[in-house]
Amino acid sequence: MKNPSEIQIQVKKYLTSPSQIQKTHERIISFLFHTPFEILIPKLSKFPPSSVYSILNQKSDRVRTALEFDIAGAFPYQTLSEGMEKETEIALANFVSSIEVQPSKKLLVDLLSQKAIQDIIANIIESGIIEFNKKTNPLFGMIQATGLDKQIKSFINLFLPNFLPKIADFLHTTSFGASSTLSKDIVFILLNAPFSELNLPDEKQMLDAEEKLKLLLHQIDTDKKLDETLKNFVSTVQTSFLNRYAKENLIQFLNLSEDDFHQFNVTISAYLTNEFVLYQKQNSIETLLTEIISDIMNV
């Protein structure tokens, strides 16, 4: 083929032959699955994260766009749980529970030390003391009349910091221990929660969040330290992975036999071919493919 018109004739012929298209898909999939990771994985550490932030920073209504997607309307059921068998729900909860991340006691103390959380704990203790005394202490009415009950929370706040390590120790032992069902219970709650309970932010909150996101992306874009940190992190993860699996390919990594892979390749390539043909009928890529081949052949 010496000129673009000859190439275009061959491209048109190719695009009307599903068997040829499927053969191409099979070759691409075979290449991906037979190529060792040391060759297949790109050097992502060379990619500058800041360029991604710069692109993301161009759109001015990112938060609004994300929140406009109607999840409740798109999902065919009112809860996630209704969309799966009970056995699947249980298996999912068991899986999440098996990989539960257990925070240290120090982290729990740090979280409990936040003023908002301390206020919640103080209010709970205060309510408990008042209710207990109302039912058991006949003199408590007189104490309330003098206003001394108002000082209960002050006393609680005074001594609460000393109790936080004990509360953290209790949570660490009961809520995150081997016998804890916390993570499993949370999964069941989330799966059974109606989408209608996921209240979206109002207009004012979206505008405020949009402005904060704009400032965040701008800061990230100029943060050279973060840029370097991400590059080093990606490089470290990549090196660690390749130290163990560099000579392996996807077939070996997934423990597939050649027969398993062949069946997978045929099934996936047939699906991709069908989708490709449907797309080609509505959005012709004949010109694009012709130009690419012409570039390759330097025509």
N, C-alpha and C positions, 0 to 999 in steps of 0.2 A: 504493500500500500504506500503510494507516494504522495497522496494529497488528502485533505480533510474529507472530501466527498466520498472517497473510497472507504475511509474509516467510518463515516456516518452510515453507509450502507450496511457494513458489518455490525455496527452498534444496534441499528434498527432490527437486524436479523436476530441478534443476541437477545434483545429485550422482548422478543415475541416467542422465545423458546424457554419455557419454565424448566425444562430438564437441564439446560445449560446454566441457567441462573442457580438452580439448586446445586449443581456441581461446584459452582463458584463458592457458594456458602459453605459447602462441605470442606472445601480446600482451606478456607479462612479459619473455620472452627478447628480443623485438624492442625493447622499451623499453630494456633493459640494453645492447644492442649498438648502438643508434642514439643514445644519449645521450652528449654530449661528456664527457670525463673531468673537466673543471672543475666539472661538475654532478654527475656520477656518484660521484666519490670523496668520501667523508665527511670532515669535519674531525676526523681521529683525534687530532690534537694536543690537542683539547679534552678527550679522554677520560683520566681520571686512572688511570694504571697501578696506583696503590696499591689501588684498589678491587678489582682482579683478584687481587692478592696476598692481600687480606683474605679473599676467597672461598676461595682455594686453601688458606689456613691453617686452615680449619675441619676438613678431613678429617685424621685422625690416623694413617692407615696408607697414605699415598700410595705410598711405595716398595714396600711389600709387594704392594699391588694391581697395580702396574706389572709387578713381577717374576713374579707368579703367572700371567701370560699365557704360555701354552705355545707359543712361536714354532715350535719344532721339530715339535710335534704338529700345528700348524695348516698348516704348509707341506707340500705333497704330496711333496716330495723331500728327500733328506738334505742337499743343498747348493743354493745359489741357482743355481749353474752348470747343474745338471741340469734346472732349470725353464725354460731358454731355449735357443735354437739357438746353436751355436758362433759364428755370424756376429754375433748380437746381443751376445754376451759380448765379442767383439773390438771391436765398434763402441762399446760402453760404455766399455771400457778406453781406446780411442783418444780418446773425448770427454773423459774425466777427465784424461788426459794433456795434452790441448790447453789446458786451463785451469789447469794446475799453478801453485800459488802458490809462488814462490821466496823463501825467507827470506833476509834479509841476512846478511852475515858476522858482524856484531855480534850479531844474534839467535842465530846458531849458537854463537858463543862463550859467550853468556850461558847457553844451554841446556847446553852441554858443561861449564860451570863448576859445575853442580850436583853436590853431593857424591856422590850415588848414581851419577851417570854417570861422574864421575871415578874412582870405585872400580871400576866395570866396566872402564874403559880401563886402569887400573893393573893389574888382575888379568890382563887379556889380555896386556899387555906382559910382566908378571912370568912368566906361564906360558910365553910364547914364549921368553924368555931362558933359563929353566930347561931347557926341552925341547931348545933348541938346544945348550946347554952339555953336557947329558947325552950327546948324540950326537957332539959334536965335541971336547969338552975332557976329556982323560983325568984331569986333576987336579980336576975338578969334584966328584968323590966326596969328596975331602979337604976341599973348601970346605964341602960339606954337613955333614961330620962336625964342623966347627968351629962350625956354626950361622950362618956369614956369609951364607948364602943367604936367611936370614930377613930380612936388612936390605935386600934388593933392592927390595922394595916401598916402603920408606922413602925410598930414593934416587929412585925413580920419582915418588913424590908430591912430592918436593922440586922437581923440575924440570918436572913435568907442566904447571903453569900457563903456563909459557913456550912449551910446544908446542901449547897449545889453539888459538891463532890459525892455526897451520899446518894443524892437523887440520880446523878450520873452513873454511879456504881450499880444502883438498882436497875436502871434502864439497860445498862450494858449487860447485866446478868439475865434479866427477864425478857427484854424486848429484842435483843440481838444475840442471845445464846443459841446453842445447838437445838434446844427444844422450842425455840420461838417460832410462832406462826405469823409474825408481823408482816413480812413481805408477801407471804401467801394470801393473807387476809386483805392486804392492800390491792393485790391483783384482782381478787374477787370483787372488791368494792368498785374498782375502776371499770371492770368488764360489765358490771351490772348497773352502773350509773347511767341514767338517761342522758342523751346528748343535750336535752333541754336544760339540764343543770349546769352545763358549761357556759356560763354567762359571759358573753363577749364584752370587751371594753366599749364605753360609749364614745361619742364623737370627740369630746374634750380629751379623754384619755388617749385616743388614737393619735391626735395631733401632738400631744405631749410626748408620746412614745416615739413618734416619727422624728421629732426634733432631737430627742435624746439619741436615737439611732444614727442620725446624721452626724452628731458630734462624736459618737463612738467610732464610726467608720473613718471619720476625718482623723481622729487621734490614732487609730490603728494604722492608717495609711502613712502617718509620719513617725510611727514608733519603730525606729531602726532596731532597737533591742528586741522587740517582739518578733520582728521580721527574721532576725538572726536566730532567735530561739526556736521558731517554727522550722526553719531550715535544718538546724541541728537535730531537732526532735525527729523529723522525717528521716534524716540521714541515719540516725541511730537505730530507729525502728527497722529501716530497710537493711542496714548492715547486720542487725541481729537476726532478721528473718533469713537473709541470704547465707549467713554463716551456717545455718542449719539446713536450708532447703535449696541452695544455689543450683545444685546439679539435678534436682528433681523437676518434673514438669507437672502440669495440672492433673494428668491421668494418674501419676504416681502419688501425688499429694492427696487426691480424693480416693485413693485405693480402688481405682476402677480397673477392670480387666479390659482388654482390647475389644472383646465382644460387647461389654457394657457401653464402652465409648462409642463403638460403631452404631449401636442402636440409638444412643443419645444423639449422635451427630445426624443420623438420618431423620429422626423425629424433629429436631430443632431446625435443621436446614429446610425441611419441607414446610414447616410453619413460617419461617422467615421468607421463603420463596413465595408462598401464598400472599403474605402481607405485602411483599415487594411488588408483585404483579398488580395487586389492587391499587397500591399507591401509584404505580406507573401509569395506570389507566386514567387517573385523575390529575396527576401532576407529573408530566413527562420529564424524565431526566436525560433524555436522548442527547440534547445539546451539551449538557454538563459532562456526560460520559465521553462524548466525542472530543471535547476540549481536553479532558484529562489524558485520554489516549494519545491525542495529537501532541500534547506536551511531552509525554513519555517517549514518543517516537521522534520528537523534535521535527515535526512536520509543519 
